[in-house]
Amino acid sequence: MTGAGGTQHWAPGEHILWRYRGNASEHLHICRPVTVVQDTDELLAVWLAPGTECVKPALADGTPVHREPLATRYTKPRTVVRDRWWGMGVLKLARPGEPWSVWLWWDRGWRFKSWYVNLEEPQLRWAGGVDSEDHFLDISVLPDRSWQWLDEDEFAQAQQAGLMDAEQAARVRRAGRGAVRRIESWGPPFADGWEEWRPDPEWPVPVLPDDWDRTPAYVPS
């Protein structure tokens, strides 16, 4: 990491881990090695490259989470598995202290597809990357600036399964409304031209370390 004045930043091209804790748990269940694009006091931007080995949750019998019926998706025993990120990569943008990150998706040929607002805990930085907790509810934003809520059924089911209490759910809804205000005013990062960004073709694909779930030593922000 580089930086001065008490704030440390990663340099472009460095590899870090973008991780999520399980809901109502202290155990990490998602880990994605990413390449730093930009890291300043205002924004962390990272690139999740195609083919990156990642960690994701699965049911204990190996069933992918998304294939389990919603009614039992959050109650059956789980484990974690290693897998690859296939298809186009994803550019992830996070502003310090905000309860969401914004992901940019492209179709093949770099045709911009959409922004995806992932509601989550404000990220905690540590020496090896950033940690958060996903909040189920998301927002899709199309190039024409229209938007819609996503995964409201999962958000409701998570509450029913006891993964989120009423107070936390209310905070998530408030965060979502804040994100909508940002979208409707076309504030950052939507107006910043990131859809024209392209990764450096010389960047290697980051490697998933064996100790991907190590306890972080937090870095002061």
Secondary structure, DSSP 8 states (H G I E B T S, - for coil): -B--TT--B--TT-EEEEEEE-TTSSSEEEEEEEEEEEE-SS-EEEEE-TT-EEEEEEETTS-BGGGS-HHHHTTS-EEEEEEE--SS-EEEEE-TT-SEEEEEEEETTTEEEEEEEEEE---EEETTEEEEEEEEEEEEE-TTS-EEEE-HHHHHHHHHTTSS-HHHHHHHHHHHHHHHHHHHHT-TTTTTTGGG----TT-------TTTT----B---
